[in-house]
Amino acid sequence: MNRLRQRMAALKKQGDRAFIAYIMAGDPTWDATEDIILSMEQAGVTAVELGVPFSDPIADGPVIQEAGNRALAAGVTLEEIFARVSRVREKTGMPVLLMGYWNVFLQYGRDRLLKDAGRAGIDGFIIADLPYEADVAFFKSAAAEDLCTVLLAAELTSDDRLANIASKSTGFIYYVPQLGITGLDLCITGAVERRLGAIKDMTDKPVCVGIGVKRREDVAWLLARGGRMKQIEELIADVKDPEERVRLMFEASNGAAEREKKLAEQTKAKKKTPTTQETN
């Protein structure tokens, strides 16, 4: 069974949440990328999205754009990504997804892409600018190779299209809670909550939320409503040590719901405690 499907099924059985982390391939170096992936697994990350650098990204904010530019300047290619993932696969069983744009994958060649991805130990793809109907043959071929193809849904996605995405997406459904690029602040509204509920009514597949999820408040709010994905970007962008990057990532997100609950309880207790003036 595909590692991502297996991991998601295990989490569902345990009633647990997923933490899917994004890093750019080869940034700041390939050795650092490998160390970060291994540190993520040790810290409990569910799966890693390995960014494939592209010169003209349409959904990436400044942090990921800069990381992609550094990777391109360093000569990172799909061939090298496959070679490096194959090497790190000897040390980890954590699911690895390639996240990028269709132009890069198309230029590599559909059949070659899927064969090389499978051999390298890749578990699937998140291709932000490739809807299912644009290349049905690719999605069917990916399924035949036991590779997940995660589809994105957004706040403006129609109900009919949302139902189609829910039925075609494999691994999980990537929900974008607001319009814009990565790195924006999450705008928490009742509409987001209703949309998440609507998706979960359509399917029993995991629903993961990304873009705009940066603060522990964002994570706590999403966890309380069944969201599964947390993305932290700016926080770790300038941190070079792999283990420190992972530690900061978890400090910002892991256990956020519990911390928010404790904070609320402490705040409530303080309000009940009479001040000196009131006592006198």
NORCORGI-V504748 format. One record per residue. N is the residue number from 1. SS is DSSP state (a for helix, b for strand, c for the rest). PHI is phi in radians with two decimals (NA if undefined). D_CENTER is the distance of its C-alpha to the mean C-alpha in whole Angstrom. Layout:
N&SS&PHI&D_CENTER ; N&SS&PHI&D_CENTER
//
This chain:
1&c&NA&21 ; 2&c&-0.91&17 ; 3&a&-1.07&15 ; 4&a&-1.17&12 ; 5&a&-1.05&15 ; 6&a&-1.10&17 ; 7&a&-1.18&14 ; 8&a&-1.14&13 ; 9&a&-1.13&17 ; 10&a&-1.16&18 ; 11&a&-1.12&16 ; 12&a&-1.10&17 ; 13&a&-1.10&21 ; 14&a&-1.45&20 ; 15&c&1.24&19 ; 16&c&-1.86&16 ; 17&c&-1.82&13 ; 18&c&-1.84&9 ; 19&c&-2.11&7 ; 20&b&-1.88&4 ; 21&b&-1.85&5 ; 22&b&-1.89&6 ; 23&b&-2.45&9 ; 24&b&-1.49&12 ; 25&c&-1.07&14 ; 26&c&1.37&18 ; 27&c&-2.05&17 ; 28&c&-1.39&19 ; 29&c&-2.53&21 ; 30&a&-1.22&20 ; 31&a&-1.09&22 ; 32&a&-1.16&19 ; 33&a&-1.03&16 ; 34&a&-1.10&18 ; 35&a&-1.10&19 ; 36&a&-1.13&15 ; 37&a&-1.04&14 ; 38&a&-1.17&17 ; 39&a&-1.17&17 ; 40&a&-1.08&13 ; 41&a&-1.09&14 ; 42&a&-1.09&17 ; 43&a&-1.41&16 ; 44&c&1.86&14 ; 45&c&-1.09&10 ; 46&c&-1.25&10 ; 47&b&-2.75&8 ; 48&b&-2.06&7 ; 49&b&-1.62&6 ; 50&b&-1.71&9 ; 51&b&-1.20&10 ; 52&c&-1.74&14 ; 53&c&-1.12&16 ; 54&c&-2.52&18 ; 55&c&-1.27&21 ; 56&c&-2.28&20 ; 57&c&-1.24&17 ; 58&c&-1.84&17 ; 59&c&-2.13&14 ; 60&c&-1.62&13 ; 61&c&-1.43&15 ; 62&a&-1.00&17 ; 63&a&-1.11&15 ; 64&a&-1.27&13 ; 65&a&-1.04&16 ; 66&a&-1.14&18 ; 67&a&-1.12&16 ; 68&a&-1.12&16 ; 69&a&-1.12&20 ; 70&a&-1.13&21 ; 71&a&-1.13&19 ; 72&a&-1.11&21 ; 73&a&-1.11&24 ; 74&c&-1.47&24 ; 75&c&1.51&24 ; 76&c&-1.18&21 ; 77&c&-2.26&21 ; 78&a&-1.10&20 ; 79&a&-0.99&23 ; 80&a&-1.20&22 ; 81&a&-1.04&18 ; 82&a&-1.10&20 ; 83&a&-1.11&22 ; 84&a&-1.26&20 ; 85&a&-1.12&18 ; 86&a&-1.04&21 ; 87&a&-1.26&22 ; 88&a&-1.26&19 ; 89&c&-1.10&19 ; 90&c&-1.20&23 ; 91&c&-1.98&21 ; 92&c&-2.53&18 ; 93&c&-1.87&17 ; 94&c&-1.21&14 ; 95&b&-1.04&12 ; 96&b&-2.19&11 ; 97&b&-1.95&9 ; 98&b&-1.57&11 ; 99&b&-2.10&9 ; 100&b&-3.00&12 ; 101&c&-2.04&15 ; 102&a&-1.06&18 ; 103&a&-0.95&21 ; 104&a&-1.11&20 ; 105&a&-1.22&19 ; 106&a&-1.14&22 ; 107&a&-1.11&24 ; 108&a&-1.24&24 ; 109&c&1.84&25 ; 110&a&-0.97&23 ; 111&a&-1.09&25 ; 112&a&-1.10&25 ; 113&a&-1.02&21 ; 114&a&-1.18&21 ; 115&a&-1.14&24 ; 116&a&-1.18&22 ; 117&a&-1.12&19 ; 118&a&-1.09&20 ; 119&a&-1.14&23 ; 120&a&-1.34&20 ; 121&c&1.72&18 ; 122&c&-1.28&15 ; 123&c&-1.83&14 ; 124&b&2.92&12 ; 125&b&-2.34&11 ; 126&b&-2.16&9 ; 127&b&-2.02&12 ; 128&c&-1.06&12 ; 129&c&-1.92&16 ; 130&c&-2.16&17 ; 131&c&-1.27&18 ; 132&a&-0.99&19 ; 133&a&-1.24&23 ; 134&a&-1.28&23 ; 135&c&-2.74&23 ; 136&a&-0.99&23 ; 137&a&-1.05&25 ; 138&a&-1.11&22 ; 139&a&-1.13&20 ; 140&a&-1.18&23 ; 141&a&-1.16&23 ; 142&a&-1.10&20 ; 143&a&-1.09&20 ; 144&a&-1.13&24 ; 145&c&-1.60&22 ; 146&c&1.07&20 ; 147&c&-1.92&17 ; 148&b&-1.30&14 ; 149&b&-2.25&13 ; 150&b&-1.46&10 ; 151&b&-1.78&12 ; 152&b&-1.78&11 ; 153&b&-2.23&14 ; 154&b&-2.31&15 ; 155&c&-1.12&17 ; 156&c&-1.67&20 ; 157&c&-1.14&19 ; 158&c&-1.17&23 ; 159&a&-1.08&23 ; 160&a&-1.12&25 ; 161&a&-1.19&22 ; 162&a&-1.06&19 ; 163&a&-1.10&21 ; 164&a&-1.18&21 ; 165&a&-1.08&17 ; 166&a&-1.06&17 ; 167&a&-1.40&20 ; 168&a&-1.63&18 ; 169&c&-1.18&15 ; 170&c&-2.16&14 ; 171&c&1.68&12 ; 172&c&-2.93&10 ; 173&b&-1.83&10 ; 174&b&-1.64&8 ; 175&b&-1.75&10 ; 176&b&-1.72&11 ; 177&c&-1.33&13 ; 178&c&-2.75&15 ; 179&c&-1.31&17 ; 180&c&2.29&16 ; 181&c&-1.79&14 ; 182&c&-1.11&11 ; 183&c&1.72&13 ; 184&c&-1.25&15 ; 185&c&-1.27&16 ; 186&c&-1.26&15 ; 187&c&-1.72&18 ; 188&c&-1.45&19 ; 189&c&-2.40&21 ; 190&a&-1.12&23 ; 191&a&-1.11&21 ; 192&a&-1.11&18 ; 193&a&-1.09&19 ; 194&a&-1.14&21 ; 195&a&-1.17&19 ; 196&a&-1.06&16 ; 197&a&-1.11&20 ; 198&a&-1.13&21 ; 199&a&-1.13&18 ; 200&a&-1.20&18 ; 201&a&-1.28&22 ; 202&a&-1.46&21 ; 203&c&-2.66&19 ; 204&c&-1.74&19 ; 205&c&-1.25&15 ; 206&c&-1.05&12 ; 207&b&-2.00&11 ; 208&b&-1.92&7 ; 209&b&-1.98&8 ; 210&b&-2.48&6 ; 211&c&1.43&9 ; 212&c&1.62&11 ; 213&c&-1.61&10 ; 214&c&-2.22&12 ; 215&c&-1.83&15 ; 216&a&-1.10&16 ; 217&a&-1.10&18 ; 218&a&-1.09&14 ; 219&a&-1.11&13 ; 220&a&-1.06&16 ; 221&a&-1.11&17 ; 222&a&-1.22&14 ; 223&a&-1.07&14 ; 224&a&-1.17&18 ; 225&c&-2.02&17 ; 226&c&1.55&15 ; 227&c&-1.21&12 ; 228&c&-2.17&9 ; 229&c&-1.85&6 ; 230&c&-2.28&7 ; 231&c&-2.14&6 ; 232&c&-2.10&9 ; 233&c&-1.95&11 ; 234&a&-1.02&15 ; 235&a&-0.98&15 ; 236&a&-1.94&15 ; 237&c&-1.02&16 ; 238&c&-1.77&20 ; 239&c&-1.56&19 ; 240&c&-1.57&21 ; 241&c&-1.25&21 ; 242&a&-1.00&18 ; 243&a&-1.16&19 ; 244&a&-1.21&19 ; 245&a&-1.02&16 ; 246&a&-1.15&14 ; 247&a&-1.08&17 ; 248&a&-1.15&16 ; 249&a&-1.05&13 ; 250&a&-1.29&14 ; 251&a&-1.06&17 ; 252&a&-1.39&15 ; 253&a&-2.26&13 ; 254&c&-1.15&14 ; 255&c&1.32&17 ; 256&a&-1.07&17 ; 257&a&-1.08&19 ; 258&a&-1.15&21 ; 259&a&-1.15&22 ; 260&a&-1.13&22 ; 261&a&-1.13&25 ; 262&a&-1.11&27 ; 263&a&-1.09&27 ; 264&a&-1.11&28 ; 265&a&-1.15&31 ; 266&a&-1.12&32 ; 267&a&-1.10&32 ; 268&a&-1.13&34 ; 269&a&-1.14&36 ; 270&a&-1.12&37 ; 271&a&-1.14&38 ; 272&a&-1.42&41 ; 273&c&-1.34&42 ; 274&c&-1.19&45 ; 275&c&-1.39&46 ; 276&a&-1.06&49 ; 277&a&-1.10&51 ; 278&a&-1.16&50 ; 279&a&-1.15&52 ; 280&c&-1.30&55
//
